[in-house]
Amino acid sequence: MLRIAVLCATWLWASALLAQSPSRWADSDDRDLRVSLVTFGPGDAVHQYFGHNALWVQDDRREEGVLYNFGMFGFGPDMLTQYLQGQLMFWSAPTPVQSTFAHYAADNRSVHVQELDLSAERRRRFAERLEWYVQPDNRYYRYHHYFNNCSTKLRDLIDEALGGQFKHAYSGRGLFTYRGDTRRYTEHDPVINMLLMLWMNDFMEQPIRRYDEAFLPPELERQVAVMKYRDESGQQVPLVKLQYAVFDARRAPVPGTPSTVWPRYLAFGLLLGGSALALALWLRRTRSVIARVLFGLHQMLLGLLLGVPGLVATLLLLTKWDVCYYNENLFLANALGMLSFPFGLWAAFGSHKGLRWLGAVWLALGASTLALLVLKVLPNFDQDVSIPLALFVPVNLGCALAHYALRKARVAAAAEVPPARGLEGAR
């Protein structure tokens, strides 16, 4: 943490110095300028899973270089609130080269450089355009993970430098959807992978262009590597003049295609749903205190594990994130599941009323789960919910069956109670 704090302080200090002159490259000869795309590989933190990138401008004669970073944001108490409201602001800043490279290498994140083969005039315009973007009046932008992030900014600048040729070259249909690309980069983390698949709607299934897939820094790196464009003389030339690795991380590569991961979620769902049914049948048969406590604690656990994500999915409807509206997964997980925590605790302490309310929660979730399975035959219900289905169907239906069995036992027990003495003669 100390190293990160020192690096951030260095970046801020260097940015303040570097941004003082709006004409940083005014004294540079066009022939001495070089522009390179720098791609940083994925890291360990959630916000690092998709990698990062920056543009590097160098003046060979002056031996000066600057990284233009469009991924700056502030960690503050209102950061999460702003993010959920779709109001999180990012900004661009010039940052020092060597200390930035050292930071990413120390975090075991790859650092790859691709020098762009552009004419001296294009390099000059590119450098001045980057300078414009780091000025105080121009540096801020509203962040969107898929439409407006550190990588899409660089992608659009490269396309601008090529006069629209980059967008045209990658106007064809993408290899995957937004969901497919998101799955590839998060499937190594089962929890984050599940949460993202649960919280995002069928916007993630819409067809996208190859150009859109460059919201991912490694995808932009791959596209730039094979790009050819028509230069001023009309010749088709490679966009990359030179590429090399400053540092190669030792990490498992990102899968080339989304892996089949639903079986592991299904296995976990069967474990949770099956154990709920087994505990309910034990409680129904023995009516022991141990069975009641274990069943109540099990339901509390589900309220935390699955109820909290369901609550968040419901609250996301109140935000401005277009990827979270009209989410079919709300049939599987919603704010109702969170009630399993207090009612489970109440039932563990022996409350029959708490157990009844707990049953109402899971019977409602079981009914909504069956409703979704029926609705999926309709063409409008085209969202890919395969991963949440694998987890929540066995849990919701298992718990619904468990409480249905307990209710039948209570009804049967009530029917077997003999009439109170002294009332026979009152007929």
Secondary structure, 3 states (H helix, E strand, C coil): CHHHHHHHHHHHHHHHHHCCCCCCCCCCCHHHEEEEEEEECCCCCHHHCCCEEEEEEEECCCCEEEEEEEEECCCCCCHHHHHHCCCCEEEEEEECHHHHHHHHHHCCCCEEEEEECCCHHHHHHHHHHHHHHCCCCCCEEECECCCECHHHHHHHHHHHHCCCHHHHHCCCECCCCHHHHHHHHHCCCHHHHHHHHHHCCHHHHCCCECCHHHHCHHHHHHHHHHCEEECCCCCEEECEEEEEEEECCCCCCCCCCCCCCHHHHHHHHHHHHHHHHHHHHHHHHHCCHHHHHHHHHHHHHHHHHHHHHHHHHHHHHHCCCCCCCCCHHHHCCCHHHHHHHHHHHHHHCCCHHHHHHHHHHHHHHHHHHHHHHHHCCCCCCCCCCHHHHHHHHHHHHHHHHHHHHHHHHHHHHHHCCCCCCCCHHHC
